[in-house]
Amino acid sequence: MTRYVIIGAGAVGVTLAAELQASGRDVVVVGRGRQLDLLRAGAVRYLTPDGSRSLSVAAVGGPDQVRLDSRDILVLATKSQDAHGVLALWSRQPVGTGGQRAGEVLPVFTLQNGLDAERAALRLFATVVGSVLGVPSTYVADGEVLSPGAPATGVFWLGSYPDGPAGAAAQTIAADLSAARFEVQVVPDLSRWKAAKLVISSTFVLDALFEPGTHRDRAARLVQAEARAVLEAAGWSIADTAAESTLRLDRFGIAPVPGHTRPGSSTYQSLARGKDVETDYLNGEIVLLARQLGRRAPLHAALQARAQRVVQEGGAPGRLTAADLAETLAPTVVVDAATLAAELRSSRPPALLDVRWALGDPDGEKHYLDGHLPDAVYVDLDEELAAPPSPEAGRHPLPDIDDLQRAGRRWGLGAHQPVVVYDDNGGLSAARAWWLLRWAGHPDVRILDGGLGAWRAAGEPVATGTCRPEVGDITLAAGGLPTVDADTAASLARTGVLLDARAGERYRGETEPVDPQAGHIPGALNRPAGDNLRPDGRFRPPAELRARLADLPDDATVGVYCGSGVTAAHEIAALQMAGIDAVLFPGSWSAWSADPDRPVATGAQPG
């Protein structure tokens, strides 16, 4: 009979041991510390929706305490961050008396999230069976494992690694798990399923660090989108688990365990026990793939760094606030001068776009020629970041996507190259390029916080004249960020939130320097984009931006407009730094006020 040597006595390891043993399989559990002592004493309680029982299984502290033979299957049930050392240790262990080593003759069954464990195992073991699993067990306190999966204990998609038809070991494991109350599907393309699970598990860090709420949910959507984009760019096919699964998922649910609650993901549980977390092998995996492509994964990098700080500081799980989340993710919108200077000295520097423009100032290019960041390319907002004006579309309509792509290539932008945009007025014009490139599908665009003034204040060099880069190969596609038309903007003013980003005197209708009528869209709230900035031209900290928007409902759809869709992009950047998504009304007041059938409100109230 096959014997399972389960290396790791945490939530999943104990659950597998309990269920395999209950189905008549031979099991040895490898543990450590107090959990090992309790296992040896038969004092580990295994709790399910049907009740609890104390486990009585063979338990050892390491490979020197168990004699391996050819019938064994090693089960790697450690955390991802512990896998390399454990694999190396066990691969060298003798099997039987013939002088063979475990790595030569025994299969290893990997249970880790991420993409690293199977590759690490294959370096040391000739036979590797990998898996994607859903086992919602909890191990926070020694001596107690909660297993709320019911009626199926969990689900497994497993297969031989590398991809291919399932070998004998995979078939044996699948049959034994099926007999042990797990739903199991053997797949020939395990890598696709691993990629799909990584998209999901990349959000575990959010559950582990931050309090629940709409801002965390929003961050999860953004993190998954970035993970998917990086995986696909790296050549990973991602399984559609819902469509491709043949499991009876109706048999798998999470039922209450009397007297207990499930605290959170595996990352949450590790942090609750004061242990290191697997974030470096989840979010860090996406960061690694991005860097190998010569690009960035800014959301994942920010969360990876935040998790490392919490572990070092000994923080408790789920305690960080929405304000902390906004602070963590703010560098994905802006970059400070010192960080940018360091990036420009790296092997993969970002492209720089100078977007000098202001209403009533036609000399943006002259200002650029007089002094700009070295290697920055001048971008003409009127000509390159907008289509020709019209009464219907406003003074700065969105450009045709093909025109924008041609312009991007003329600016020298590479397909995966980070982009930093700047101006000399607090980002109020540069934000138009930030928004447009993200709308066009380029995921890594930031605004230089404080613009040219901050760069000079940091003592960094300034160049004169023009820069003519080699033609780039960027590919753009419209629709990466949402927009609304005039009718939808009018509806948002009544059913959601519509923000007017112009100065207060224009909102109130006291003055109107360029558009046909003075006033604002009825129902809109005034939030001048200039108030997003501190006196030195840098963005206010995320906490201050959030406070400025504290009266907005958490679940409302937020739309933004300005005079012609330029400073509204700055408002959207500030909203994103505060953890709020927003949609742009591109035509803005210039299009609205040109339509004599549109109502107009004046005064300080929304109307």
Wavefront OBJ file of the C-alpha trace (Angstrom):
o trace
v 0.000 0.000 0.000
v 1.159 3.553 -0.752
v 2.326 5.543 2.229
v 2.076 9.333 2.262
v 4.874 11.151 4.039
v 3.333 14.581 4.567
v 6.034 17.166 5.154
v 4.360 19.997 7.021
v 1.831 19.857 9.841
v -0.083 23.027 9.111
v -3.644 23.480 7.905
v -3.385 21.584 4.629
v -0.916 18.963 5.869
v -3.069 17.974 8.847
v -6.238 18.001 6.739
v -4.670 15.648 4.197
v -3.349 13.396 6.951
v -6.742 13.211 8.673
v -8.719 12.494 5.522
v -6.236 10.053 3.956
v -5.975 8.135 7.194
v -9.759 8.036 7.555
v -9.973 6.491 4.088
v -7.552 3.719 5.063
v -4.299 5.116 3.683
v -1.015 4.915 5.548
v 0.237 8.328 6.662
v 3.286 9.831 8.357
v 3.262 13.527 9.271
v 6.465 15.535 9.573
v 6.066 18.430 11.985
v 8.054 20.664 14.270
v 7.815 22.502 17.558
v 4.777 22.268 19.775
v 2.570 21.079 16.914
v 4.820 18.023 16.570
v 4.683 17.365 20.305
v 0.888 17.512 20.241
v 0.696 15.215 17.211
v 2.870 12.651 18.950
v 0.624 12.887 22.006
v -2.530 12.436 19.912
v -3.665 15.854 21.101
v -4.200 17.676 17.794
v -7.895 18.272 17.287
v -9.291 18.108 13.764
v -12.550 20.083 13.624
v -15.113 19.815 10.827
v -18.747 20.862 10.446
v -19.674 17.359 11.652
v -17.667 17.540 14.866
v -14.090 17.060 16.030
v -11.678 14.241 16.647
v -8.165 13.891 17.952
v -5.646 12.682 15.410
v -3.646 9.573 16.053
v -1.052 9.429 13.307
v 2.612 8.611 13.083
v 4.494 11.885 13.553
v 8.198 12.596 13.125
v 10.428 15.626 13.302
v 12.544 15.027 10.204
v 13.858 12.547 7.655
v 16.256 10.963 10.137
v 13.227 9.654 12.054
v 11.509 7.817 9.209
v 12.780 4.981 7.005
v 11.747 5.647 3.425
v 10.962 2.855 0.993
v 9.792 2.568 -2.578
v 6.093 2.695 -1.733
v 6.311 6.229 -0.325
v 5.004 9.434 -1.860
v 6.433 12.619 -0.374
v 3.873 15.402 0.032
v 5.335 18.900 0.238
v 2.855 20.684 2.532
v 5.130 23.503 3.695
v 4.722 27.170 2.823
v 6.203 28.300 -0.470
v 8.987 30.205 1.250
v 10.170 27.025 2.974
v 9.979 24.725 -0.037
v 13.547 25.003 -1.394
v 15.312 23.954 1.785
v 12.856 21.153 2.529
v 13.132 19.733 -0.990
v 16.918 19.735 -0.829
v 16.900 17.960 2.531
v 14.463 15.223 1.573
v 15.810 14.605 -1.930
v 19.088 13.354 -0.401
v 17.489 10.820 1.927
v 18.176 7.107 1.346
v 15.376 4.852 0.143
v 15.549 1.205 1.172
v 18.929 -0.469 1.322
v 20.038 -0.262 -2.296
v 21.812 3.080 -2.064
v 19.149 5.043 -3.961
v 18.079 8.532 -2.968
v 14.575 9.907 -2.646
v 15.041 12.379 -5.452
v 15.870 9.521 -7.822
v 13.042 7.107 -7.078
v 10.245 8.727 -5.044
v 7.575 11.072 -6.393
v 7.005 14.396 -4.667
v 3.537 15.955 -4.608
v 3.639 19.771 -4.324
v 0.824 21.791 -2.743
v 2.203 25.336 -2.921
v 0.667 28.453 -4.397
v 2.694 30.311 -6.990
v 4.822 28.966 -9.817
v 8.078 28.190 -8.057
v 7.648 24.943 -6.107
v 7.302 22.546 -9.030
v 10.340 23.969 -10.801
v 12.350 23.770 -7.589
v 11.184 20.186 -7.072
v 12.103 19.122 -10.594
v 15.659 20.263 -9.985
v 15.929 17.598 -7.259
v 13.243 14.967 -7.983
v 12.798 12.942 -11.138
v 9.030 12.623 -10.602
v 6.996 15.696 -9.684
v 3.230 15.906 -9.361
v 1.932 19.449 -8.933
v -1.441 20.731 -7.883
v -3.830 23.605 -7.571
v -5.985 23.153 -4.519
v -8.874 24.664 -2.689
v -8.661 23.448 0.906
v -10.140 26.092 3.223
v -8.560 24.748 6.388
v -7.275 26.986 9.171
v -4.257 26.591 11.433
v -3.690 29.537 13.735
v -3.104 27.883 17.121
v -1.023 24.758 17.755
v -3.126 21.690 18.442
v -6.133 22.749 16.397
v -6.955 22.602 12.687
v -10.348 23.682 11.344
v -11.566 22.055 8.139
v -14.862 23.659 7.046
v -15.080 22.147 3.543
v -18.305 20.154 3.164
v -19.452 17.750 1.975
v -16.200 17.587 -0.022
v -13.231 18.549 2.136
v -11.559 20.359 -0.737
v -10.789 20.356 -4.440
v -7.644 19.458 -6.374
v -6.568 19.968 -9.936
v -3.388 17.974 -10.275
v -1.068 16.730 -12.956
v 2.436 15.645 -13.803
v 5.059 18.351 -14.033
v 6.152 19.433 -16.618
v 2.854 19.474 -18.505
v 1.846 16.254 -20.148
v -0.194 13.089 -19.642
v -0.543 12.046 -16.031
v 1.967 9.441 -14.928
v 1.361 6.573 -12.548
v 2.120 8.677 -9.466
v -0.408 11.340 -10.441
v -3.054 8.707 -11.096
v -2.420 7.048 -7.732
v -2.599 10.342 -5.850
v -5.801 11.316 -7.639
v -7.483 8.019 -6.776
v -6.466 8.218 -3.126
v -7.586 11.822 -2.743
v -10.929 11.005 -4.340
v -11.385 8.220 -1.811
v -10.558 10.687 0.961
v -13.495 13.081 0.354
v -11.740 15.417 -2.090
v -12.993 16.397 -5.517
v -10.125 15.732 -7.950
v -9.485 16.490 -11.603
v -6.336 15.299 -13.368
v -5.188 17.832 -15.957
v -2.528 17.524 -18.689
v -1.753 21.267 -18.617
v -1.035 21.970 -14.969
v 0.842 25.190 -15.710
v -2.344 26.862 -16.976
v -4.152 26.005 -13.743
v -1.232 27.181 -11.636
v -1.333 30.515 -13.456
v -5.061 30.843 -12.828
v -4.583 30.182 -9.119
v -1.756 32.729 -8.937
v -4.108 35.415 -10.241
v -6.385 34.618 -7.294
v -3.721 34.125 -4.643
v -1.996 37.389 -5.572
v -4.778 39.053 -3.565
v -4.064 37.080 -0.376
v -1.763 39.843 0.812
v -4.707 42.256 0.840
v -6.744 39.952 3.070
v -3.722 39.476 5.323
v -2.820 43.145 5.760
v -5.828 45.394 5.298
v -9.234 45.803 6.837
v -12.142 44.694 4.615
v -14.129 47.222 2.624
v -14.770 48.663 -0.795
v -11.219 50.029 -1.107
v -9.716 46.591 -0.511
v -12.146 45.079 -3.019
v -11.111 47.697 -5.575
v -7.442 46.949 -4.954
v -8.095 43.230 -5.439
v -9.555 43.869 -8.892
v -6.554 45.980 -9.873
v -4.069 43.441 -8.513
v -5.697 40.575 -10.392
v -5.745 42.592 -13.617
v -2.040 43.372 -13.282
v -1.220 39.735 -12.509
v -3.148 38.526 -15.525
v -1.491 41.084 -17.815
v 2.016 40.142 -16.669
v 1.377 36.392 -16.911
v -0.009 36.711 -20.421
v 2.876 38.954 -21.502
v 5.265 36.314 -20.143
v 3.622 33.653 -22.308
v 1.539 31.928 -19.644
v -1.824 30.619 -20.729
v -4.400 31.000 -17.946
v -7.051 28.336 -17.442
v -10.686 29.337 -17.185
v -11.309 27.251 -14.091
v -15.067 27.775 -14.087
v -15.498 26.702 -17.718
v -12.838 23.970 -17.836
v -13.439 22.270 -14.510
v -15.136 18.868 -14.539
v -15.369 18.681 -10.761
v -18.632 18.518 -8.893
v -18.142 21.925 -7.374
v -21.667 21.801 -5.965
v -20.246 19.340 -3.421
v -17.684 21.826 -2.193
v -18.701 24.609 0.128
v -17.583 26.223 3.362
v -19.816 25.212 6.241
v -19.688 26.562 9.802
v -17.541 24.770 12.338
v -19.406 25.149 15.650
v -17.733 27.652 17.941
v -15.155 28.807 15.386
v -14.755 31.274 12.534
v -12.414 31.052 9.582
v -10.031 34.015 9.873
v -8.693 34.372 6.335
v -6.311 33.189 3.650
v -3.134 31.174 4.154
v -1.152 34.422 4.148
v -3.410 35.805 6.881
v -2.917 32.670 8.957
v 0.876 32.828 8.656
v 0.883 36.431 9.808
v -1.464 35.578 12.695
v 1.049 32.981 13.896
v 3.889 35.495 13.679
v 5.467 33.656 10.761
v 6.968 34.791 7.504
v 4.455 35.018 4.669
v 4.439 33.627 1.149
v 4.024 37.034 -0.519
v 7.488 36.907 -2.104
v 6.349 33.809 -4.021
v 2.944 35.204 -4.987
v 3.133 38.941 -5.607
v 6.899 38.535 -5.878
v 6.411 35.988 -8.653
v 4.532 38.580 -10.712
v 7.242 41.156 -9.971
v 9.898 38.670 -11.107
v 8.107 37.837 -14.360
v 7.635 41.525 -15.101
v 11.307 42.301 -14.507
v 12.331 39.441 -16.760
v 10.255 41.130 -19.471
v 11.922 44.482 -18.854
v 8.771 45.959 -17.354
v 7.319 46.647 -13.903
v 4.435 45.305 -11.854
v 3.972 48.342 -9.613
v 0.945 47.146 -7.642
v 2.532 43.818 -6.779
v 5.863 45.429 -5.941
v 4.183 47.903 -3.590
v 2.224 45.179 -1.800
v 5.250 42.899 -1.577
v 7.253 45.688 0.073
v 4.406 46.513 2.479
v 4.082 42.866 3.520
v 7.809 42.665 4.197
v 7.572 45.691 6.472
v 4.651 44.245 8.419
v 6.495 40.956 8.951
v 9.610 42.804 10.140
v 7.548 44.944 12.500
v 5.577 41.989 13.853
v 2.209 43.416 12.859
v -1.117 41.663 13.341
v -3.180 40.605 10.312
v -6.042 42.629 8.893
v -5.288 45.742 10.919
v -4.077 48.214 8.297
v -6.670 50.775 7.271
v -7.977 51.893 3.910
v -5.827 54.997 4.327
v -2.736 52.808 4.658
v -3.770 50.894 1.544
v -4.061 54.164 -0.373
v -0.634 55.210 0.919
v 0.828 51.871 -0.145
v -0.500 52.108 -3.679
v 0.084 55.841 -4.219
v 3.525 55.268 -5.825
v 1.759 53.509 -8.682
v 0.331 56.940 -9.647
v 3.197 59.300 -8.804
v 6.969 59.030 -8.479
v 9.188 61.365 -6.492
v 12.275 62.986 -7.981
v 14.804 60.897 -6.034
v 13.188 57.609 -7.048
v 12.956 58.696 -10.668
v 16.605 59.723 -10.712
v 17.585 56.264 -9.446
v 15.384 54.567 -12.048
v 16.936 56.627 -14.826
v 20.356 55.305 -13.807
v 19.132 51.700 -13.973
v 19.426 49.311 -16.904
v 15.754 49.787 -17.788
v 15.000 53.505 -17.416
v 11.489 54.851 -17.952
v 10.644 57.046 -20.901
v 10.088 60.712 -20.050
v 7.360 62.897 -21.562
v 7.338 66.661 -21.019
v 3.753 67.943 -21.234
v 4.185 71.684 -20.726
v 0.767 73.287 -21.299
v -1.508 75.785 -19.611
v -4.725 77.462 -20.654
v -3.787 80.683 -22.459
v -0.060 79.809 -22.704
v 0.937 78.745 -26.247
v 4.663 78.524 -25.460
v 4.918 75.029 -23.982
v 7.560 73.889 -26.440
v 9.652 77.010 -25.847
v 9.572 76.311 -22.105
v 10.691 72.753 -22.860
v 13.598 73.918 -25.029
v 14.750 76.274 -22.301
v 15.095 73.422 -19.799
v 13.796 69.884 -19.337
v 14.684 66.538 -17.810
v 17.522 64.887 -19.764
v 16.187 62.670 -22.587
v 12.609 63.895 -22.090
v 10.517 64.269 -25.228
v 8.182 67.220 -25.654
v 4.502 66.345 -26.107
v 2.111 68.901 -27.583
v -1.124 68.508 -25.630
v -3.326 70.312 -28.175
v -1.929 68.457 -31.186
v -0.923 65.034 -29.848
v -3.121 64.397 -26.819
v -6.394 65.528 -28.385
v -8.377 65.315 -31.594
v -9.466 68.518 -33.347
v -12.028 70.442 -31.285
v -15.719 70.540 -32.099
v -18.853 71.802 -30.341
v -20.102 68.247 -29.916
v -16.863 66.756 -28.526
v -15.391 69.793 -26.789
v -12.068 71.575 -26.906
v -9.911 68.503 -26.270
v -11.665 65.378 -27.583
v -9.941 62.052 -27.081
v -7.513 61.401 -29.945
v -8.022 58.605 -32.422
v -6.229 55.576 -31.012
v -4.177 55.077 -34.186
v -3.032 58.697 -34.033
v -2.086 58.264 -30.386
v -0.134 55.108 -31.171
v 1.788 56.853 -33.930
v 2.558 59.685 -31.539
v 3.665 57.246 -28.852
v 6.057 55.561 -31.238
v 7.367 58.970 -32.320
v 8.043 59.715 -28.644
v 10.117 56.511 -28.573
v 7.854 54.537 -26.224
v 8.564 50.820 -25.985
v 5.877 48.178 -25.650
v 6.664 47.364 -22.007
v 8.628 50.461 -21.050
v 7.534 52.419 -17.975
v 6.572 56.018 -18.707
v 6.882 59.074 -16.467
v 5.105 62.291 -17.449
v 5.705 65.728 -15.996
v 5.096 69.441 -16.430
v 5.833 72.588 -14.453
v 2.406 73.153 -12.921
v 1.841 70.332 -10.453
v 0.908 67.713 -13.009
v -2.272 69.507 -14.054
v -1.391 69.076 -17.734
v 0.866 66.009 -17.488
v -2.051 64.077 -15.979
v -3.727 64.211 -19.389
v -0.899 62.075 -20.823
v -1.028 59.817 -17.731
v -4.742 59.204 -18.188
v -4.615 58.849 -21.979
v -1.841 56.257 -22.007
v -3.605 54.204 -19.348
v -6.877 54.553 -21.253
v -4.953 53.268 -24.275
v -3.833 50.158 -22.387
v -0.330 51.062 -21.199
v -0.313 49.909 -17.560
v 2.803 51.581 -16.198
v 2.531 55.363 -16.352
v 3.320 57.708 -13.470
v 3.352 61.442 -12.855
v 6.536 63.073 -11.541
v 5.334 64.473 -8.231
v 6.106 68.177 -8.186
v 7.181 68.183 -11.805
v 10.182 70.082 -13.063
v 10.339 72.173 -9.902
v 10.767 69.105 -7.686
v 13.420 67.748 -10.051
v 15.425 70.967 -9.838
v 14.925 71.187 -6.071
v 16.431 67.712 -5.754
v 19.591 69.001 -7.457
v 19.118 66.877 -10.562
v 20.434 68.052 -13.969
v 18.374 69.853 -16.584
v 18.985 69.716 -20.344
v 18.192 72.236 -23.067
v 17.341 71.845 -26.719
v 15.343 68.980 -28.134
v 15.497 65.217 -27.829
v 14.758 62.969 -30.807
v 14.483 59.335 -29.708
v 14.481 56.261 -31.889
v 11.010 55.175 -33.010
v 9.333 52.970 -30.404
v 7.175 49.887 -30.798
v 4.364 50.596 -28.337
v 0.973 49.123 -29.238
v -2.133 50.851 -27.916
v -5.827 49.971 -27.790
v -8.641 52.169 -26.538
v -10.805 51.319 -23.558
v -8.342 50.670 -20.746
v -10.107 53.265 -18.566
v -13.843 54.060 -18.589
v -15.485 57.187 -19.993
v -19.022 58.540 -19.985
v -20.969 60.725 -22.393
v -23.005 63.811 -21.515
v -26.217 61.906 -20.800
v -24.459 59.499 -18.452
v -22.671 62.399 -16.747
v -26.036 64.045 -16.140
v -27.369 60.814 -14.675
v -24.323 60.395 -12.446
v -24.929 63.839 -10.985
v -28.243 62.504 -9.647
v -27.645 58.792 -9.016
v -23.927 58.728 -8.190
v -21.300 61.428 -7.833
v -20.188 63.894 -10.495
v -17.201 66.072 -9.643
v -16.371 69.366 -11.366
v -12.584 69.828 -11.217
v -12.519 73.489 -12.295
v -11.743 76.453 -10.088
v -14.589 77.579 -7.866
v -15.314 80.811 -9.745
v -15.881 78.919 -12.983
v -18.029 76.297 -11.243
v -20.167 79.023 -9.652
v -20.515 80.793 -13.009
v -18.798 84.008 -11.909
v -16.420 83.881 -14.865
v -15.970 81.796 -17.983
v -12.871 82.629 -20.051
v -13.260 80.176 -22.948
v -16.538 78.254 -23.071
v -19.970 79.383 -24.390
v -21.755 79.530 -21.033
v -20.787 79.974 -17.385
v -21.895 77.602 -14.642
v -21.840 73.847 -14.029
v -23.717 70.632 -14.739
v -26.707 70.493 -12.394
v -26.008 68.199 -9.455
v -22.223 68.296 -9.803
v -20.004 68.893 -6.783
v -17.040 71.238 -7.008
v -13.651 69.722 -6.182
v -11.026 71.980 -7.834
v -8.069 69.987 -9.103
v -5.711 72.665 -7.830
v -6.694 71.731 -4.279
v -5.098 68.309 -4.810
v -1.716 70.028 -4.531
v 0.414 71.326 -1.725
v 2.025 74.776 -2.047
v 5.188 73.198 -3.484
v 3.218 71.703 -6.387
v 3.299 68.113 -5.128
v 0.206 66.023 -4.509
v -1.213 66.089 -1.016
v -0.644 62.824 0.878
v -3.279 60.145 0.249
v -4.742 60.642 3.750
v -5.392 64.325 2.990
v -6.848 63.490 -0.403
v -9.151 60.952 1.227
v -10.229 63.509 3.829
v -11.083 65.944 1.042
v -13.355 63.270 -0.421
v -14.733 61.902 2.842
v -18.275 62.978 2.026
v -18.430 60.776 -1.086
v -20.448 57.550 -0.661
v -18.207 54.480 -0.630
v -20.235 52.550 -3.189
v -21.105 55.381 -5.578
v -19.904 55.560 -9.171
v -17.783 58.706 -9.475
v -17.519 60.738 -12.654
v -15.256 63.721 -13.266
v -15.262 66.617 -15.700
v -13.487 69.962 -16.023
v -13.307 72.556 -18.796
v -12.152 70.251 -21.586
v -11.026 66.973 -19.998
v -7.466 67.981 -19.037
v -7.481 68.847 -15.335
v -10.204 66.221 -14.821
v -7.443 63.662 -15.427
v -5.533 65.216 -12.531
v -8.610 64.775 -10.364
v -8.839 61.130 -11.383
v -5.174 60.653 -10.436
v -5.857 62.172 -7.003
v -8.928 59.963 -6.597
v -6.894 56.889 -7.443
v -4.298 57.868 -4.855
v -7.155 58.092 -2.363
v -8.360 54.621 -3.333
v -11.340 55.708 -5.435
v -11.987 54.777 -9.055
v -13.512 57.408 -11.315
v -14.709 57.761 -14.894
v -13.983 60.690 -17.201
v -16.465 62.788 -19.145
v -14.045 63.736 -21.961
v -16.141 66.491 -23.530
v -16.513 68.140 -20.131
v -17.943 71.642 -19.768
v -16.745 72.715 -23.231
v -19.074 70.166 -24.863
v -21.905 70.507 -22.352
v -22.064 74.302 -22.530
v -21.993 74.259 -26.367
v -25.342 72.403 -26.412
v -28.158 74.913 -25.895
v -30.496 72.109 -24.794
v -28.370 71.207 -21.764
v -29.391 72.759 -18.430
v -26.904 74.936 -16.569
v -26.641 75.579 -12.832
v -24.864 78.511 -11.196
v -23.874 79.388 -7.682
v -22.107 77.451 -4.972
v -24.749 74.726 -4.632
v -24.954 71.687 -6.940
v -28.359 72.776 -8.216
l 1 2 3 4 5 6 7 8 9 10 11 12 13 14 15 16 17 18 19 20 21 22 23 24 25 26 27 28 29 30 31 32 33 34 35 36 37 38 39 40 41 42 43 44 45 46 47 48 49 50 51 52 53 54 55 56 57 58 59 60 61 62 63 64 65 66 67 68 69 70 71 72 73 74 75 76 77 78 79 80 81 82 83 84 85 86 87 88 89 90 91 92 93 94 95 96 97 98 99 100 101 102 103 104 105 106 107 108 109 110 111 112 113 114 115 116 117 118 119 120 121 122 123 124 125 126 127 128 129 130 131 132 133 134 135 136 137 138 139 140 141 142 143 144 145 146 147 148 149 150 151 152 153 154 155 156 157 158 159 160 161 162 163 164 165 166 167 168 169 170 171 172 173 174 175 176 177 178 179 180 181 182 183 184 185 186 187 188 189 190 191 192 193 194 195 196 197 198 199 200 201 202 203 204 205 206 207 208 209 210 211 212 213 214 215 216 217 218 219 220 221 222 223 224 225 226 227 228 229 230 231 232 233 234 235 236 237 238 239 240 241 242 243 244 245 246 247 248 249 250 251 252 253 254 255 256 257 258 259 260 261 262 263 264 265 266 267 268 269 270 271 272 273 274 275 276 277 278 279 280 281 282 283 284 285 286 287 288 289 290 291 292 293 294 295 296 297 298 299 300 301 302 303 304 305 306 307 308 309 310 311 312 313 314 315 316 317 318 319 320 321 322 323 324 325 326 327 328 329 330 331 332 333 334 335 336 337 338 339 340 341 342 343 344 345 346 347 348 349 350 351 352 353 354 355 356 357 358 359 360 361 362 363 364 365 366 367 368 369 370 371 372 373 374 375 376 377 378 379 380 381 382 383 384 385 386 387 388 389 390 391 392 393 394 395 396 397 398 399 400 401 402 403 404 405 406 407 408 409 410 411 412 413 414 415 416 417 418 419 420 421 422 423 424 425 426 427 428 429 430 431 432 433 434 435 436 437 438 439 440 441 442 443 444 445 446 447 448 449 450 451 452 453 454 455 456 457 458 459 460 461 462 463 464 465 466 467 468 469 470 471 472 473 474 475 476 477 478 479 480 481 482 483 484 485 486 487 488 489 490 491 492 493 494 495 496 497 498 499 500 501 502 503 504 505 506 507 508 509 510 511 512 513 514 515 516 517 518 519 520 521 522 523 524 525 526 527 528 529 530 531 532 533 534 535 536 537 538 539 540 541 542 543 544 545 546 547 548 549 550 551 552 553 554 555 556 557 558 559 560 561 562 563 564 565 566 567 568 569 570 571 572 573 574 575 576 577 578 579 580 581 582 583 584 585 586 587 588 589 590 591 592 593 594 595 596 597 598 599 600 601 602 603 604 605 606 607
